[in-house]
Amino acid sequence: MRTDPLSEARATVLDPQRVNLHPALMANAWAMLKSARGQPIQRPELLLPAHVITTHPGSTFEEIGQACQRVAIKVRGMVAARAQGGAV
């Protein structure tokens, strides 16, 4: 049995888990639905697949902890500078 492409696109947009790590499939479904409604795609660059965030194989809890400490120190410094009237 063949499924209707618009029904398939609608199901994809309503349930993103169907295309979990394939953002191009979500963008295609979105573009198909907009086209079916007669809505032009003003900025097609927004339909390009976004990157998928992955961890690096070498990332360890220690490295992540060190990065969190560096970020915390940087943020505290920025807040302190702003509180003293300085520009960040």
Disulfide bonds with the S-S distance in Angstrom:
none
